[in-house]
């Protein structure tokens, strides 16, 4: 995958680097690489989603108190 970052004339390197990092995060390339490193069975993936949802619900309830 190629990321193209448009840099204006006179724009600082720091700003261009920040743009590239932001664009890289938006494309979710890193997340995809990490997911491909290790195979997770579909049943295990569903179980993890349920556990994450339960955790988020507990945190939401805790914050409302």
KACOR-V255587 format. One line per field, one symbol per residue. phi: phi as a letter, one per 20 degrees, with the letter a starting at -180 (. if undefined). psi: psi as a letter, one per 40 degrees, with the letter a starting at -180 (. if undefined). A space follows every 10 residues. Layout:
phi = ???
psi = ???
//
This chain:
phi = .ddddedffn ffffffffff ffffffflff fffffffcfd fgffffffff ffffffffff fffff
psi = hhhhhhhihe iidddddddd ddddddefdd dddddedhhh iddddddddd dddddddddd dddd.
//
